Amino acid sequence: MEVKLEQRLTELRAEYESGQKILKDIELKLAELEDRKKTLKETLLRISGAIDLLEEVLEVKESAEGPETMVEPGTVAGNVEVPNVVKQSLKKAIKILEEAGLTAGEVVEQKVVLPIGVMAGDIIRQEPKPGTKSPVGSSVKLVVAVKGKFLPSERSSLCDAFSDRI
């Protein structure tokens, strides 16, 4: 009986050592996958930024501004400079526009990877552009940032099930 127990002890020790080696290999592979995941997320962030930039450039070309219309002096209406409301909350942007004699027009949400200094709910683009002249009372289209356009969801990785950051 003692010989069988010693033999079983030897088998269990060998199995334990084998399991330790497998565990170490898995941990190394998980670390490698986490590095690849981080690199992929950074790449997707850069791609998302490029997409947003190209969409904005194409949108500007499509909506090329026509000639500025001037109101004759002495009339009640006139032109005012469109204030910059980018990076402002929607509520604050509306107030700034009203103070300038303009109104908030169409408000559109756009999913983006939020750049530094911009929060969800902030204005990321406006039309007409800041500094242009618009008739008093005219409207300004506002594009509001909402989180998450081209990034995978945080919980979509198979590694997350094994990660200690759960």
HUHU-V630373 format. One record per pair of residues at least 12 apart in sequence whose C-alpha atoms are under 10 Angstrom apart, sorted by the first residue. I is the first residue (numbers start at 1). GAP is how many residues later the second one is. Records with the same first field share a line. If there is no record, write none. Layout:
# HUHU-V630373
I=GAP + GAP
This chain:
# HUHU-V630373
27=135 + 136
29=130
30=128 + 129 + 130 + 132 + 133
31=128 + 132
33=124 + 125 + 126
34=123 + 125 + 126 + 129
37=120 + 122
40=111 + 112
41=109 + 110 + 111
42=109
43=108
44=69 + 106 + 107 + 108
45=67 + 68 + 69 + 70 + 104 + 105 + 106
46=67
47=103 + 104
48=64 + 65 + 100 + 101 + 102 + 103
49=63 + 64 + 65 + 66 + 101
51=61 + 99
52=58 + 59 + 60 + 61 + 97
56=69
60=67 + 69
63=64 + 65
65=62 + 63 + 64 + 67
68=64 + 65 + 66 + 67
69=64 + 65 + 66
70=63 + 64 + 65
71=64
76=60
77=58 + 59 + 60
78=23 + 55 + 56 + 57 + 58 + 59
79=22 + 23 + 53 + 54 + 55 + 56 + 57 + 58 + 59
80=20 + 21 + 22 + 51 + 52 + 53 + 54 + 55 + 56 + 57 + 58
81=19 + 20 + 21 + 48 + 49 + 50 + 51 + 52 + 53 + 54 + 55
82=14 + 15 + 18 + 19 + 20 + 44 + 45 + 46 + 47 + 48 + 49 + 50 + 51 + 52 + 53 + 54 + 56 + 57 + 58
83=13 + 14 + 16 + 17 + 19 + 43 + 45 + 46 + 47 + 48 + 49 + 50 + 57
84=12 + 13 + 39 + 41 + 42 + 44 + 45 + 46 + 47 + 48
85=12 + 37 + 38 + 39 + 40 + 41 + 44 + 45 + 57
86=32 + 36 + 37 + 38 + 39 + 40 + 43 + 44 + 56 + 57 + 58
87=30 + 31 + 32 + 33 + 34 + 35 + 36 + 37 + 38 + 57 + 58
88=30 + 31 + 33 + 34 + 35 + 36 + 56
89=29 + 30 + 31 + 32 + 33 + 34 + 35 + 55 + 56
90=14 + 17 + 31 + 32 + 33 + 52 + 53 + 54 + 55
91=30 + 31 + 32
92=30 + 31
93=29 + 30 + 49
94=46 + 48
97=40 + 41 + 42 + 43
98=38 + 39 + 41
100=36 + 37
101=33 + 34 + 35 + 36 + 37 + 38
102=32 + 33 + 34 + 35 + 36 + 37 + 38
103=33 + 34 + 35 + 36 + 37 + 38
104=22 + 33 + 34 + 35 + 36 + 37 + 38
105=21 + 22 + 33 + 34 + 35 + 36 + 37
106=20 + 21 + 33 + 34 + 35 + 36 + 37
107=16 + 19 + 33 + 34 + 35 + 36 + 37
108=15 + 17 + 18 + 33 + 34 + 35 + 36 + 37 + 38
109=12 + 13 + 14 + 15 + 33 + 34 + 35 + 36 + 37 + 38
110=13 + 14 + 15 + 33 + 34 + 35 + 36 + 37 + 38 + 39
111=32 + 33 + 34 + 35 + 36 + 37 + 38 + 39
112=12 + 32 + 33 + 34 + 35 + 36 + 37 + 38 + 39
113=32 + 33 + 34 + 35 + 36 + 37 + 38
114=31 + 32 + 33 + 34 + 35
115=30
118=27
119=25 + 26 + 27 + 28
120=24 + 25 + 26 + 27 + 28
121=22 + 23 + 24 + 25 + 26
122=20 + 21 + 22 + 23 + 24
123=19 + 20 + 21 + 22 + 23
124=18 + 19 + 20 + 21 + 22
125=16 + 17 + 18 + 19 + 20
126=14 + 15 + 16 + 17 + 18
127=12 + 13 + 14 + 15 + 16
128=12 + 13 + 14
129=12
